[in-house]
């Protein structure tokens, strides 16, 4: 039986709303990938253009939001390392980890989310959320990532900006103790750490972490839930 357009729209919108209960700002292309099996079971043939058309009519397209809070201060005396990944072809998991810090707004002040992400799989290997912008958050995220590392025999590069947190003696020691080579962006160019910036953007835009939370503890819980969903359900 050939479905009428309004029936198709109703079914697609219903399925999209189901997914967005957990991933509120998941984009149209990712939604189409996530829902392929559901479309098949419902007998729906929904290509990319039709998907965009339906979501546009239903006012369900996602518009990116922009806001900037500086989390990197590279004006310090500590050693800074060369960029080892600029021309590197990334072909496997645990070849390169990228690290970054992003802010989360709460009514109790900013919190800072430190992430360590595998550049190949885009899996978040470690994370930490703290009220301060010290080295402790990045250290906690790195320790978690190292604990979850699987391919111990493969060489690994850690890439970050030149913020003092990543240049600190404790952070460098932890990398060196685990035979992880150190790489850093040059000249403060954010595109040198584009993968880390992209993951920050996904968490903020698709999981609504860009919104301000009433309490720090609530933000911490939502961050944990969002990262769990990001790793287990979102296509990469």
N, C-alpha and C positions, 0 to 999 in steps of 0.2 A: 504494500500500500504506500503510495507516494504521499509524504507528509506535506501539509500546507506550510507556507513560510512562517506564519505566526506560531505554528506548533514547533517548528524547528527553533525559532527564536526563544520560545518559552523553555524548551528543553536545554538549550545551550546556556541561557542565562541562569537557569536553576543549577546546572552542573558547575558553572563558573562561581556562583555564590557559595557552593559547598566547599570548593578549593580555597576560596578567599577567606573563609572563616579562620583558616590556619595561616594562610599566606596572603594577607590583605592587599598587598600591592604587587603581586606577581604579574609580570607583563604578559601581553597577548601571545607572543610566540611561545613562551614557556608554558602558558596555560594550554595552548593547543597540543603541545607535546605531552603534558601531564594527562590530558583528557582523551587521548587517542583511543584507548581501549574502551572508555565509556561511550565515545561516539560510535564505535563499531557495534557495541552491544545494543545501542539505541537505534541502530540503522541510520545514523546521521553521516552525511558527507559534507564535512565542513573544512574547506581549504583555508589558507591564510587570509586571502582577501575577504572571504565571507565572514571569517572570524572577526576581523577588524571591523567590518561593516555592522555586524550584529552588536558588538560591544560599543561601537560609536553610537548607534541608535539607542542603546540602553544606558548611555552615559557611564559606561564602565571602563573606558580607556584610562590609563594611568598617566598623569602628567608629572614629570620630574620636578622636585623641589630643590632649591639650592640655599645653603647657609654655610658659613665658614667660621670656625674657631681655630686659632692656631694651637697646634699641639707639639710642634717641632721647634726646638731652639738649638741650632747648630753652632752658636757663638760660644764656644767653650775651648778649653786648652787641651782636652783629651785627644788621643790619637784617632784619626779618621781613616777609613780603609778604602781602597780602590774598588771600582765597580767591576765585578767579575762576571756579571750576567748580561751585560749590554748587548753582546753579539752571540750569546749562548743559545743554542737550540735546545729547548726543554722537551725531552722525549719520554720521561718516566716519572713515576711518583718518587718523592723524597730525593729528587735531584736538587731542587731549590725550594727553600721555605722563604716566604716574604712576611715581614712583620710591620705592623703599623699601630698607631693609637688614634682613636677617634673619640669625640666628646658625645655625651648623652645628657640632655637637659632635664633637670628635675626642679621642683619648687624649692628643694633644699640646696640647690646649687648644681654645678656641673659634676657629672661623674665621667670617668675616662675608661674606655673599653680598649684593652690591649688584645691584639689578635696575632696568631701565627698561622699562616695558611700555606698549604702545599700548592706550589705554582702550577703543577701539572693537573692534578685532580680537582683543585679548588676546594679541597676539604679543609675545614678549620681544625687544625691540629691542637691548638691550645688557645685559651682565652682567660682573661681576668678583668674584673670590673671593680674599680676603686674610686674613692673620693679625691685622691691626690694624683698629681702628674709626676710622681717620682719613678725611680727605676723599679720599684717593687712590683708594679702591675706587669710590665714586660717580663720581668724575671719569673713571675708566677705563671704567665702564659707560656714562656719558653720551657719551663720545667715540665708543665703538662704535656707539651708537644714532644719533648724528649722521651717521656714515659710512654707515649703512644707510638713512638717510632717502631717500624717493623723491619725495615731493610737495613740492618745495622752494618752490613758488610759493604754497602754502596756508599760512595762519596756524596757528601751533602754540603750545600752552600746555604748560608743564612744571609738574606738580603734585607736591608732596611734603609731608612733615611739616616741622616747623620746626627740625630738628636742625642743629647747627652745621656739619655737612658740606655741607648744601645752602645754607646762608647764607654760606659762606666766599667770599671775594673771587674765588678762582680758579674756583669753580663758577658763581657769578653771571656772571663775565666770559665764560665759555664759552657760557652761554645767551645773553647779550646779543650776543656776536659773531655768533651764528647767528640773530639776530632771533627768539628764542623767548621768549615772555612767561612771567613767573614767577608761580606761584600756590602758596600754602601753606595747610595746615590751620590752623584757629583753635581756641584753647583746649585744644589737645592731644587733641581728640576723634578716636579711631582710625577712627570711621566716616566721617570726612572724607576718608580715603584707603582706602576699602573695597576698591577694585579691586586695589590693590597688595597689601593684606593677603590678599586672596583668592588671588592668584597665588602668594604665599609659601606659603599653606596647601596649595595643589594640589601644589606641588613637594615639600613635606615629607610630606604624607599619602599621595599616590598614588605617589610615586617613592621613598619610604622615606628621604628626606633627613633625617627627624626622628631616625633611628637614629644612634647614635654610631659614628664610623669609627675604625679603629685609627691611620691615618696621615693627615696633612693632604693629602699628594699623592694618596692614594686618594680622599679626599673631592672633591678638585678634578676628578679624572677622571670620577667618577660624576656630579658636577654637570653637567659639560660634556655627557656622554652623555644625561642626563635632559632637559636643556634642548633638545637636538637632537630627541629623541623627542617632547617636548611640542610643539615647533613644527611637526613634520612629520607626526605621526600622531594626536595627541590631538584629538578634535573640540572646537570652540570655538563 
